[in-house]
Amino acid sequence: MDTQAFIYACLSGQSGGYNGDVWYPQPAPKYHHWRYMPNQAMTPYTSGTTIGSQLRYVAGVKDMLDSYFIGEDFTP
């Protein structure tokens, strides 16, 4: 996939959005373009992870949602 072309398509409204489960590179850097694109969602791989890891995922998602719903910026 031409990542830059797809970013432009999302930002310009040519595409309605993107959902995916792969970041490149992984782990994604703090300022990775997928983190700031409109109308997109990324999900982590959880297959083969421990219960402790999954609890950290849940805590992180809850923190992001709490920040979003009270109107704060969330920066990982």
N, CA, C and O atoms as a Maestro MAE file, in Angstrom:
{
 s_m_m2io_version
 :::
 2.0.0
}

f_m_ct {
 s_m_title
 :::
 protein
 m_atom[304] {
  # First column is atom index #
  i_m_mmod_type
  r_m_x_coord
  r_m_y_coord
  r_m_z_coord
  i_m_residue_number
  s_m_chain_name
  s_m_pdb_residue_name
  s_m_pdb_atom_name
  i_m_atomic_number
  :::
  1 25 0.840 -1.173 0.000 1 A "MET " " N  " 7
  2 3 0.000 0.000 0.000 1 A "MET " " CA " 6
  3 2 0.889 1.241 0.000 1 A "MET " " C  " 6
  4 15 1.921 1.271 0.670 1 A "MET " " O  " 8
  5 25 0.497 2.230 -0.730 2 A "ASP " " N  " 7
  6 3 1.192 3.513 -0.730 2 A "ASP " " CA " 6
  7 2 0.669 4.305 0.466 2 A "ASP " " C  " 6
  8 15 -0.371 4.958 0.381 2 A "ASP " " O  " 8
  9 25 1.393 4.242 1.571 3 A "THR " " N  " 7
  10 3 0.937 4.843 2.820 3 A "THR " " CA " 6
  11 2 0.691 6.335 2.683 3 A "THR " " C  " 6
  12 15 -0.332 6.840 3.145 3 A "THR " " O  " 8
  13 25 1.616 7.045 2.055 4 A "GLN " " N  " 7
  14 3 1.464 8.496 1.926 4 A "GLN " " CA " 6
  15 2 0.237 8.856 1.093 4 A "GLN " " C  " 6
  16 15 -0.461 9.819 1.409 4 A "GLN " " O  " 8
  17 25 -0.032 8.095 0.034 5 A "ALA " " N  " 7
  18 3 -1.219 8.349 -0.786 5 A "ALA " " CA " 6
  19 2 -2.486 8.097 0.021 5 A "ALA " " C  " 6
  20 15 -3.470 8.824 -0.117 5 A "ALA " " O  " 8
  21 25 -2.462 7.074 0.856 6 A "PHE " " N  " 7
  22 3 -3.648 6.785 1.647 6 A "PHE " " CA " 6
  23 2 -3.870 7.830 2.733 6 A "PHE " " C  " 6
  24 15 -5.009 8.191 3.031 6 A "PHE " " O  " 8
  25 25 -2.795 8.308 3.316 7 A "ILE " " N  " 7
  26 3 -2.917 9.393 4.300 7 A "ILE " " CA " 6
  27 2 -3.568 10.599 3.630 7 A "ILE " " C  " 6
  28 15 -4.477 11.212 4.189 7 A "ILE " " O  " 8
  29 25 -3.098 10.935 2.428 8 A "TYR " " N  " 7
  30 3 -3.687 12.061 1.695 8 A "TYR " " CA " 6
  31 2 -5.165 11.806 1.420 8 A "TYR " " C  " 6
  32 15 -5.990 12.709 1.561 8 A "TYR " " O  " 8
  33 25 -5.500 10.586 1.032 9 A "ALA " " N  " 7
  34 3 -6.903 10.259 0.738 9 A "ALA " " CA " 6
  35 2 -7.779 10.447 1.974 9 A "ALA " " C  " 6
  36 15 -8.898 10.948 1.867 9 A "ALA " " O  " 8
  37 25 -7.285 10.055 3.134 10 A "CYS " " N  " 7
  38 3 -8.065 10.245 4.375 10 A "CYS " " CA " 6
  39 2 -8.173 11.721 4.735 10 A "CYS " " C  " 6
  40 15 -9.248 12.205 5.090 10 A "CYS " " O  " 8
  41 25 -7.057 12.430 4.642 11 A "LEU " " N  " 7
  42 3 -7.064 13.847 5.019 11 A "LEU " " CA " 6
  43 2 -7.889 14.700 4.061 11 A "LEU " " C  " 6
  44 15 -8.484 15.696 4.473 11 A "LEU " " O  " 8
  45 25 -7.928 14.316 2.785 12 A "SER " " N  " 7
  46 3 -8.645 15.111 1.790 12 A "SER " " CA " 6
  47 2 -10.118 14.715 1.659 12 A "SER " " C  " 6
  48 15 -10.885 15.392 0.974 12 A "SER " " O  " 8
  49 25 -10.509 13.627 2.311 13 A "GLY " " N  " 7
  50 3 -11.895 13.187 2.224 13 A "GLY " " CA " 6
  51 2 -12.160 12.218 1.081 13 A "GLY " " C  " 6
  52 15 -13.302 11.801 0.885 13 A "GLY " " O  " 8
  53 25 -11.122 11.847 0.316 14 A "GLN " " N  " 7
  54 3 -11.307 10.870 -0.758 14 A "GLN " " CA " 6
  55 2 -11.624 9.486 -0.204 14 A "GLN " " C  " 6
  56 15 -12.270 8.680 -0.873 14 A "GLN " " O  " 8
  57 25 -11.178 9.214 1.002 15 A "SER " " N  " 7
  58 3 -11.484 7.952 1.679 15 A "SER " " CA " 6
  59 2 -12.205 8.281 2.975 15 A "SER " " C  " 6
  60 15 -11.874 9.254 3.651 15 A "SER " " O  " 8
  61 25 -13.190 7.463 3.314 16 A "GLY " " N  " 7
  62 3 -13.960 7.703 4.532 16 A "GLY " " CA " 6
  63 2 -13.258 7.279 5.804 16 A "GLY " " C  " 6
  64 15 -13.680 7.668 6.893 16 A "GLY " " O  " 8
  65 25 -12.191 6.488 5.698 17 A "GLY " " N  " 7
  66 3 -11.483 6.079 6.894 17 A "GLY " " CA " 6
  67 2 -10.671 4.824 6.695 17 A "GLY " " C  " 6
  68 15 -10.585 4.287 5.591 17 A "GLY " " O  " 8
  69 25 -10.076 4.363 7.780 18 A "TYR " " N  " 7
  70 3 -9.198 3.206 7.739 18 A "TYR " " CA " 6
  71 2 -9.240 2.493 9.073 18 A "TYR " " C  " 6
  72 15 -9.220 3.133 10.124 18 A "TYR " " O  " 8
  73 25 -9.296 1.187 9.040 19 A "ASN " " N  " 7
  74 3 -9.133 0.357 10.235 19 A "ASN " " CA " 6
  75 2 -8.060 -0.662 9.929 19 A "ASN " " C  " 6
  76 15 -8.037 -1.226 8.835 19 A "ASN " " O  " 8
  77 25 -7.187 -0.905 10.857 20 A "GLY " " N  " 7
  78 3 -6.124 -1.863 10.616 20 A "GLY " " CA " 6
  79 2 -5.577 -2.429 11.899 20 A "GLY " " C  " 6
  80 15 -5.935 -1.995 12.995 20 A "GLY " " O  " 8
  81 25 -4.708 -3.402 11.751 21 A "ASP " " N  " 7
  82 3 -4.092 -3.988 12.929 21 A "ASP " " CA " 6
  83 2 -2.588 -4.137 12.777 21 A "ASP " " C  " 6
  84 15 -1.959 -4.896 13.514 21 A "ASP " " O  " 8
  85 25 -2.013 -3.419 11.828 22 A "VAL " " N  " 7
  86 3 -0.580 -3.515 11.611 22 A "VAL " " CA " 6
  87 2 0.015 -2.113 11.563 22 A "VAL " " C  " 6
  88 15 -0.428 -1.267 10.786 22 A "VAL " " O  " 8
  89 25 1.011 -1.879 12.390 23 A "TRP " " N  " 7
  90 3 1.766 -0.634 12.368 23 A "TRP " " CA " 6
  91 2 3.109 -0.935 11.723 23 A "TRP " " C  " 6
  92 15 3.692 -1.987 11.984 23 A "TRP " " O  " 8
  93 25 3.607 -0.044 10.895 24 A "TYR " " N  " 7
  94 3 4.961 -0.188 10.396 24 A "TYR " " CA " 6
  95 2 5.671 1.136 10.565 24 A "TYR " " C  " 6
  96 15 5.189 2.152 10.064 24 A "TYR " " O  " 8
  97 25 6.764 1.163 11.232 25 A "PRO " " N  " 7
  98 3 7.396 0.058 11.941 25 A "PRO " " CA " 6
  99 2 6.672 -0.244 13.245 25 A "PRO " " C  " 6
  100 15 5.857 0.550 13.716 25 A "PRO " " O  " 8
  101 25 6.971 -1.364 13.804 26 A "GLN " " N  " 7
  102 3 6.323 -1.754 15.054 26 A "GLN " " CA " 6
  103 2 7.407 -1.950 16.100 26 A "GLN " " C  " 6
  104 15 8.366 -2.678 15.844 26 A "GLN " " O  " 8
  105 25 7.294 -1.330 17.268 27 A "PRO " " N  " 7
  106 3 6.200 -0.446 17.656 27 A "PRO " " CA " 6
  107 2 6.293 0.897 16.937 27 A "PRO " " C  " 6
  108 15 7.376 1.357 16.575 27 A "PRO " " O  " 8
  109 25 5.148 1.499 16.743 28 A "ALA " " N  " 7
  110 3 5.097 2.774 16.025 28 A "ALA " " CA " 6
  111 2 5.717 3.887 16.873 28 A "ALA " " C  " 6
  112 15 5.504 3.936 18.085 28 A "ALA " " O  " 8
  113 25 6.479 4.773 16.244 29 A "PRO " " N  " 7
  114 3 7.025 5.915 16.975 29 A "PRO " " CA " 6
  115 2 5.905 6.826 17.487 29 A "PRO " " C  " 6
  116 15 4.774 6.778 17.002 29 A "PRO " " O  " 8
  117 25 6.241 7.642 18.461 30 A "LYS " " N  " 7
  118 3 5.258 8.534 19.087 30 A "LYS " " CA " 6
  119 2 4.564 9.425 18.062 30 A "LYS " " C  " 6
  120 15 3.369 9.685 18.205 30 A "LYS " " O  " 8
  121 25 5.254 9.896 17.052 31 A "TYR " " N  " 7
  122 3 4.658 10.816 16.078 31 A "TYR " " CA " 6
  123 2 4.336 10.136 14.750 31 A "TYR " " C  " 6
  124 15 4.337 10.784 13.703 31 A "TYR " " O  " 8
  125 25 4.065 8.851 14.790 32 A "HIS " " N  " 7
  126 3 3.710 8.097 13.593 32 A "HIS " " CA " 6
  127 2 2.427 8.670 12.989 32 A "HIS " " C  " 6
  128 15 1.504 9.030 13.718 32 A "HIS " " O  " 8
  129 25 2.370 8.754 11.648 33 A "HIS " " N  " 7
  130 3 1.225 9.383 10.977 33 A "HIS " " CA " 6
  131 2 -0.096 8.685 11.279 33 A "HIS " " C  " 6
  132 15 -1.130 9.353 11.317 33 A "HIS " " O  " 8
  133 25 -0.108 7.367 11.497 34 A "TRP " " N  " 7
  134 3 -1.386 6.689 11.782 34 A "TRP " " CA " 6
  135 2 -1.995 7.182 13.094 34 A "TRP " " C  " 6
  136 15 -3.213 7.132 13.262 34 A "TRP " " O  " 8
  137 25 -1.182 7.647 14.006 35 A "ARG " " N  " 7
  138 3 -1.712 8.093 15.309 35 A "ARG " " CA " 6
  139 2 -2.580 9.347 15.178 35 A "ARG " " C  " 6
  140 15 -3.420 9.599 16.041 35 A "ARG " " O  " 8
  141 25 -2.397 10.126 14.130 36 A "TYR " " N  " 7
  142 3 -3.057 11.430 14.034 36 A "TYR " " CA " 6
  143 2 -3.987 11.580 12.844 36 A "TYR " " C  " 6
  144 15 -4.488 12.675 12.589 36 A "TYR " " O  " 8
  145 25 -4.225 10.510 12.117 37 A "MET " " N  " 7
  146 3 -5.116 10.591 10.959 37 A "MET " " CA " 6
  147 2 -6.567 10.618 11.409 37 A "MET " " C  " 6
  148 15 -6.923 9.969 12.393 37 A "MET " " O  " 8
  149 25 -7.410 11.364 10.698 38 A "PRO " " N  " 7
  150 3 -8.842 11.350 11.037 38 A "PRO " " CA " 6
  151 2 -9.489 10.049 10.565 38 A "PRO " " C  " 6
  152 15 -9.010 9.406 9.631 38 A "PRO " " O  " 8
  153 25 -10.566 9.680 11.214 39 A "ASN " " N  " 7
  154 3 -11.400 8.546 10.783 39 A "ASN " " CA " 6
  155 2 -10.622 7.254 10.611 39 A "ASN " " C  " 6
  156 15 -10.781 6.562 9.606 39 A "ASN " " O  " 8
  157 25 -9.791 6.926 11.574 40 A "GLN " " N  " 7
  158 3 -9.062 5.670 11.491 40 A "GLN " " CA " 6
  159 2 -8.987 5.044 12.866 40 A "GLN " " C  " 6
  160 15 -9.097 5.729 13.883 40 A "GLN " " O  " 8
  161 25 -8.802 3.752 12.889 41 A "ALA " " N  " 7
  162 3 -8.637 3.019 14.143 41 A "ALA " " CA " 6
  163 2 -7.605 1.927 13.930 41 A "ALA " " C  " 6
  164 15 -7.586 1.272 12.888 41 A "ALA " " O  " 8
  165 25 -6.766 1.739 14.901 42 A "MET " " N  " 7
  166 3 -5.776 0.666 14.858 42 A "MET " " CA " 6
  167 2 -5.971 -0.181 16.099 42 A "MET " " C  " 6
  168 15 -6.251 0.334 17.181 42 A "MET " " O  " 8
  169 25 -5.823 -1.468 15.934 43 A "THR " " N  " 7
  170 3 -5.955 -2.377 17.068 43 A "THR " " CA " 6
  171 2 -4.675 -3.188 17.213 43 A "THR " " C  " 6
  172 15 -4.052 -3.538 16.211 43 A "THR " " O  " 8
  173 25 -4.270 -3.494 18.446 44 A "PRO " " N  " 7
  174 3 -3.041 -4.260 18.647 44 A "PRO " " CA " 6
  175 2 -3.285 -5.757 18.463 44 A "PRO " " C  " 6
  176 15 -4.401 -6.247 18.635 44 A "PRO " " O  " 8
  177 25 -2.235 -6.457 18.115 45 A "TYR " " N  " 7
  178 3 -2.303 -7.915 18.135 45 A "TYR " " CA " 6
  179 2 -2.354 -8.357 19.589 45 A "TYR " " C  " 6
  180 15 -1.555 -7.886 20.399 45 A "TYR " " O  " 8
  181 25 -3.250 -9.229 19.931 46 A "THR " " N  " 7
  182 3 -3.318 -9.734 21.304 46 A "THR " " CA " 6
  183 2 -3.151 -11.242 21.359 46 A "THR " " C  " 6
  184 15 -3.102 -11.811 22.449 46 A "THR " " O  " 8
  185 25 -3.063 -11.893 20.229 47 A "SER " " N  " 7
  186 3 -2.876 -13.338 20.207 47 A "SER " " CA " 6
  187 2 -1.529 -13.686 20.828 47 A "SER " " C  " 6
  188 15 -0.500 -13.130 20.443 47 A "SER " " O  " 8
  189 25 -1.537 -14.582 21.764 48 A "GLY " " N  " 7
  190 3 -0.305 -15.028 22.386 48 A "GLY " " CA " 6
  191 2 0.213 -14.121 23.486 48 A "GLY " " C  " 6
  192 15 1.319 -14.339 23.982 48 A "GLY " " O  " 8
  193 25 -0.544 -13.117 23.882 49 A "THR " " N  " 7
  194 3 -0.093 -12.248 24.965 49 A "THR " " CA " 6
  195 2 -0.569 -12.795 26.304 49 A "THR " " C  " 6
  196 15 -1.512 -13.583 26.369 49 A "THR " " O  " 8
  197 25 0.092 -12.368 27.361 50 A "THR " " N  " 7
  198 3 -0.271 -12.817 28.699 50 A "THR " " CA " 6
  199 2 -1.468 -12.036 29.221 50 A "THR " " C  " 6
  200 15 -1.820 -10.984 28.686 50 A "THR " " O  " 8
  201 25 -2.082 -12.558 30.261 51 A "ILE " " N  " 7
  202 3 -3.190 -11.835 30.907 51 A "ILE " " CA " 6
  203 2 -2.703 -10.480 31.417 51 A "ILE " " C  " 6
  204 15 -3.426 -9.489 31.317 51 A "ILE " " O  " 8
  205 25 -1.497 -10.426 31.959 52 A "GLY " " N  " 7
  206 3 -0.938 -9.153 32.436 52 A "GLY " " CA " 6
  207 2 -0.816 -8.131 31.318 52 A "GLY " " C  " 6
  208 15 -1.112 -6.951 31.508 52 A "GLY " " O  " 8
  209 25 -0.379 -8.590 30.146 53 A "SER " " N  " 7
  210 3 -0.273 -7.684 28.995 53 A "SER " " CA " 6
  211 2 -1.642 -7.193 28.574 53 A "SER " " C  " 6
  212 15 -1.817 -6.010 28.284 53 A "SER " " O  " 8
  213 25 -2.602 -8.081 28.537 54 A "GLN " " N  " 7
  214 3 -3.953 -7.699 28.141 54 A "GLN " " CA " 6
  215 2 -4.556 -6.708 29.136 54 A "GLN " " C  " 6
  216 15 -5.296 -5.811 28.735 54 A "GLN " " O  " 8
  217 25 -4.253 -6.856 30.425 55 A "LEU " " N  " 7
  218 3 -4.743 -5.892 31.418 55 A "LEU " " CA " 6
  219 2 -4.118 -4.518 31.190 55 A "LEU " " C  " 6
  220 15 -4.781 -3.499 31.386 55 A "LEU " " O  " 8
  221 25 -2.845 -4.477 30.775 56 A "ARG " " N  " 7
  222 3 -2.223 -3.183 30.449 56 A "ARG " " CA " 6
  223 2 -2.875 -2.558 29.230 56 A "ARG " " C  " 6
  224 15 -3.069 -1.343 29.189 56 A "ARG " " O  " 8
  225 25 -3.222 -3.383 28.217 57 A "TYR " " N  " 7
  226 3 -3.936 -2.854 27.054 57 A "TYR " " CA " 6
  227 2 -5.250 -2.218 27.479 57 A "TYR " " C  " 6
  228 15 -5.581 -1.109 27.059 57 A "TYR " " O  " 8
  229 25 -5.991 -2.926 28.312 58 A "VAL " " N  " 7
  230 3 -7.297 -2.432 28.777 58 A "VAL " " CA " 6
  231 2 -7.126 -1.114 29.521 58 A "VAL " " C  " 6
  232 15 -7.886 -0.172 29.298 58 A "VAL " " O  " 8
  233 25 -6.135 -1.043 30.403 59 A "ALA " " N  " 7
  234 3 -5.909 0.185 31.173 59 A "ALA " " CA " 6
  235 2 -5.545 1.346 30.249 59 A "ALA " " C  " 6
  236 15 -5.995 2.472 30.461 59 A "ALA " " O  " 8
  237 25 -4.740 1.078 29.233 60 A "GLY " " N  " 7
  238 3 -4.358 2.133 28.295 60 A "GLY " " CA " 6
  239 2 -5.532 2.630 27.477 60 A "GLY " " C  " 6
  240 15 -5.691 3.835 27.281 60 A "GLY " " O  " 8
  241 25 -6.357 1.711 26.999 61 A "VAL " " N  " 7
  242 3 -7.542 2.108 26.225 61 A "VAL " " CA " 6
  243 2 -8.499 2.900 27.101 61 A "VAL " " C  " 6
  244 15 -9.058 3.904 26.660 61 A "VAL " " O  " 8
  245 25 -8.691 2.457 28.336 62 A "LYS " " N  " 7
  246 3 -9.583 3.187 29.255 62 A "LYS " " CA " 6
  247 2 -9.054 4.599 29.482 62 A "LYS " " C  " 6
  248 15 -9.833 5.552 29.496 62 A "LYS " " O  " 8
  249 25 -7.745 4.748 29.658 63 A "ASP " " N  " 7
  250 3 -7.153 6.067 29.859 63 A "ASP " " CA " 6
  251 2 -7.391 6.967 28.652 63 A "ASP " " C  " 6
  252 15 -7.728 8.141 28.805 63 A "ASP " " O  " 8
  253 25 -7.214 6.412 27.439 64 A "MET " " N  " 7
  254 3 -7.448 7.208 26.228 64 A "MET " " CA " 6
  255 2 -8.912 7.624 26.106 64 A "MET " " C  " 6
  256 15 -9.209 8.768 25.762 64 A "MET " " O  " 8
  257 25 -9.825 6.692 26.388 65 A "LEU " " N  " 7
  258 3 -11.254 7.025 26.296 65 A "LEU " " CA " 6
  259 2 -11.663 8.035 27.353 65 A "LEU " " C  " 6
  260 15 -12.414 8.968 27.066 65 A "LEU " " O  " 8
  261 25 -11.173 7.856 28.575 66 A "ASP " " N  " 7
  262 3 -11.473 8.836 29.632 66 A "ASP " " CA " 6
  263 2 -10.999 10.224 29.221 66 A "ASP " " C  " 6
  264 15 -11.735 11.200 29.373 66 A "ASP " " O  " 8
  265 25 -9.770 10.322 28.699 67 A "SER " " N  " 7
  266 3 -9.234 11.611 28.261 67 A "SER " " CA " 6
  267 2 -10.077 12.210 27.144 67 A "SER " " C  " 6
  268 15 -10.354 13.409 27.143 67 A "SER " " O  " 8
  269 25 -10.483 11.376 26.196 68 A "TYR " " N  " 7
  270 3 -11.295 11.854 25.078 68 A "TYR " " CA " 6
  271 2 -12.635 12.399 25.559 68 A "TYR " " C  " 6
  272 15 -13.051 13.483 25.150 68 A "TYR " " O  " 8
  273 25 -13.301 11.656 26.415 69 A "PHE " " N  " 7
  274 3 -14.652 12.056 26.816 69 A "PHE " " CA " 6
  275 2 -14.678 13.242 27.770 69 A "PHE " " C  " 6
  276 15 -15.711 13.900 27.891 69 A "PHE " " O  " 8
  277 25 -13.579 13.531 28.446 70 A "ILE " " N  " 7
  278 3 -13.563 14.737 29.273 70 A "ILE " " CA " 6
  279 2 -12.896 15.899 28.535 70 A "ILE " " C  " 6
  280 15 -12.722 16.979 29.100 70 A "ILE " " O  " 8
  281 25 -12.524 15.675 27.277 71 A "GLY " " N  " 7
  282 3 -12.042 16.767 26.431 71 A "GLY " " CA " 6
  283 2 -10.573 17.069 26.547 71 A "GLY " " C  " 6
  284 15 -10.135 18.148 26.148 71 A "GLY " " O  " 8
  285 25 -9.792 16.143 27.087 72 A "GLU " " N  " 7
  286 3 -8.350 16.367 27.191 72 A "GLU " " CA " 6
  287 2 -7.651 15.761 25.981 72 A "GLU " " C  " 6
  288 15 -8.128 14.798 25.380 72 A "GLU " " O  " 8
  289 25 -6.511 16.349 25.641 73 A "ASP " " N  " 7
  290 3 -5.673 15.736 24.605 73 A "ASP " " CA " 6
  291 2 -4.971 14.542 25.218 73 A "ASP " " C  " 6
  292 15 -4.532 14.589 26.368 73 A "ASP " " O  " 8
  293 25 -4.866 13.473 24.446 74 A "PHE " " N  " 7
  294 3 -4.126 12.311 24.916 74 A "PHE " " CA " 6
  295 2 -2.920 12.141 24.037 74 A "PHE " " C  " 6
  296 15 -3.043 12.016 22.819 74 A "PHE " " O  " 8
  297 25 -1.742 12.135 24.649 75 A "THR " " N  " 7
  298 3 -0.502 11.909 23.923 75 A "THR " " CA " 6
  299 2 0.188 10.719 24.564 75 A "THR " " C  " 6
  300 15 0.630 10.800 25.710 75 A "THR " " O  " 8
  301 25 0.283 9.616 23.837 76 A "PRO " " N  " 7
  302 3 0.934 8.427 24.411 76 A "PRO " " CA " 6
  303 2 2.387 8.668 24.732 76 A "PRO " " C  " 6
  304 15 3.069 7.766 25.219 76 A "PRO " " O  " 8
  :::
 }
 m_bond[303] {
  # First column is bond index #
  i_m_from
  i_m_to
  i_m_order
  :::
  1 1 2 1
  2 2 3 1
  3 3 4 2
  4 3 5 1
  5 5 6 1
  6 6 7 1
  7 7 8 2
  8 7 9 1
  9 9 10 1
  10 10 11 1
  11 11 12 2
  12 11 13 1
  13 13 14 1
  14 14 15 1
  15 15 16 2
  16 15 17 1
  17 17 18 1
  18 18 19 1
  19 19 20 2
  20 19 21 1
  21 21 22 1
  22 22 23 1
  23 23 24 2
  24 23 25 1
  25 25 26 1
  26 26 27 1
  27 27 28 2
  28 27 29 1
  29 29 30 1
  30 30 31 1
  31 31 32 2
  32 31 33 1
  33 33 34 1
  34 34 35 1
  35 35 36 2
  36 35 37 1
  37 37 38 1
  38 38 39 1
  39 39 40 2
  40 39 41 1
  41 41 42 1
  42 42 43 1
  43 43 44 2
  44 43 45 1
  45 45 46 1
  46 46 47 1
  47 47 48 2
  48 47 49 1
  49 49 50 1
  50 50 51 1
  51 51 52 2
  52 51 53 1
  53 53 54 1
  54 54 55 1
  55 55 56 2
  56 55 57 1
  57 57 58 1
  58 58 59 1
  59 59 60 2
  60 59 61 1
  61 61 62 1
  62 62 63 1
  63 63 64 2
  64 63 65 1
  65 65 66 1
  66 66 67 1
  67 67 68 2
  68 67 69 1
  69 69 70 1
  70 70 71 1
  71 71 72 2
  72 71 73 1
  73 73 74 1
  74 74 75 1
  75 75 76 2
  76 75 77 1
  77 77 78 1
  78 78 79 1
  79 79 80 2
  80 79 81 1
  81 81 82 1
  82 82 83 1
  83 83 84 2
  84 83 85 1
  85 85 86 1
  86 86 87 1
  87 87 88 2
  88 87 89 1
  89 89 90 1
  90 90 91 1
  91 91 92 2
  92 91 93 1
  93 93 94 1
  94 94 95 1
  95 95 96 2
  96 95 97 1
  97 97 98 1
  98 98 99 1
  99 99 100 2
  100 99 101 1
  101 101 102 1
  102 102 103 1
  103 103 104 2
  104 103 105 1
  105 105 106 1
  106 106 107 1
  107 107 108 2
  108 107 109 1
  109 109 110 1
  110 110 111 1
  111 111 112 2
  112 111 113 1
  113 113 114 1
  114 114 115 1
  115 115 116 2
  116 115 117 1
  117 117 118 1
  118 118 119 1
  119 119 120 2
  120 119 121 1
  121 121 122 1
  122 122 123 1
  123 123 124 2
  124 123 125 1
  125 125 126 1
  126 126 127 1
  127 127 128 2
  128 127 129 1
  129 129 130 1
  130 130 131 1
  131 131 132 2
  132 131 133 1
  133 133 134 1
  134 134 135 1
  135 135 136 2
  136 135 137 1
  137 137 138 1
  138 138 139 1
  139 139 140 2
  140 139 141 1
  141 141 142 1
  142 142 143 1
  143 143 144 2
  144 143 145 1
  145 145 146 1
  146 146 147 1
  147 147 148 2
  148 147 149 1
  149 149 150 1
  150 150 151 1
  151 151 152 2
  152 151 153 1
  153 153 154 1
  154 154 155 1
  155 155 156 2
  156 155 157 1
  157 157 158 1
  158 158 159 1
  159 159 160 2
  160 159 161 1
  161 161 162 1
  162 162 163 1
  163 163 164 2
  164 163 165 1
  165 165 166 1
  166 166 167 1
  167 167 168 2
  168 167 169 1
  169 169 170 1
  170 170 171 1
  171 171 172 2
  172 171 173 1
  173 173 174 1
  174 174 175 1
  175 175 176 2
  176 175 177 1
  177 177 178 1
  178 178 179 1
  179 179 180 2
  180 179 181 1
  181 181 182 1
  182 182 183 1
  183 183 184 2
  184 183 185 1
  185 185 186 1
  186 186 187 1
  187 187 188 2
  188 187 189 1
  189 189 190 1
  190 190 191 1
  191 191 192 2
  192 191 193 1
  193 193 194 1
  194 194 195 1
  195 195 196 2
  196 195 197 1
  197 197 198 1
  198 198 199 1
  199 199 200 2
  200 199 201 1
  201 201 202 1
  202 202 203 1
  203 203 204 2
  204 203 205 1
  205 205 206 1
  206 206 207 1
  207 207 208 2
  208 207 209 1
  209 209 210 1
  210 210 211 1
  211 211 212 2
  212 211 213 1
  213 213 214 1
  214 214 215 1
  215 215 216 2
  216 215 217 1
  217 217 218 1
  218 218 219 1
  219 219 220 2
  220 219 221 1
  221 221 222 1
  222 222 223 1
  223 223 224 2
  224 223 225 1
  225 225 226 1
  226 226 227 1
  227 227 228 2
  228 227 229 1
  229 229 230 1
  230 230 231 1
  231 231 232 2
  232 231 233 1
  233 233 234 1
  234 234 235 1
  235 235 236 2
  236 235 237 1
  237 237 238 1
  238 238 239 1
  239 239 240 2
  240 239 241 1
  241 241 242 1
  242 242 243 1
  243 243 244 2
  244 243 245 1
  245 245 246 1
  246 246 247 1
  247 247 248 2
  248 247 249 1
  249 249 250 1
  250 250 251 1
  251 251 252 2
  252 251 253 1
  253 253 254 1
  254 254 255 1
  255 255 256 2
  256 255 257 1
  257 257 258 1
  258 258 259 1
  259 259 260 2
  260 259 261 1
  261 261 262 1
  262 262 263 1
  263 263 264 2
  264 263 265 1
  265 265 266 1
  266 266 267 1
  267 267 268 2
  268 267 269 1
  269 269 270 1
  270 270 271 1
  271 271 272 2
  272 271 273 1
  273 273 274 1
  274 274 275 1
  275 275 276 2
  276 275 277 1
  277 277 278 1
  278 278 279 1
  279 279 280 2
  280 279 281 1
  281 281 282 1
  282 282 283 1
  283 283 284 2
  284 283 285 1
  285 285 286 1
  286 286 287 1
  287 287 288 2
  288 287 289 1
  289 289 290 1
  290 290 291 1
  291 291 292 2
  292 291 293 1
  293 293 294 1
  294 294 295 1
  295 295 296 2
  296 295 297 1
  297 297 298 1
  298 298 299 1
  299 299 300 2
  300 299 301 1
  301 301 302 1
  302 302 303 1
  303 303 304 2
  :::
 }
}
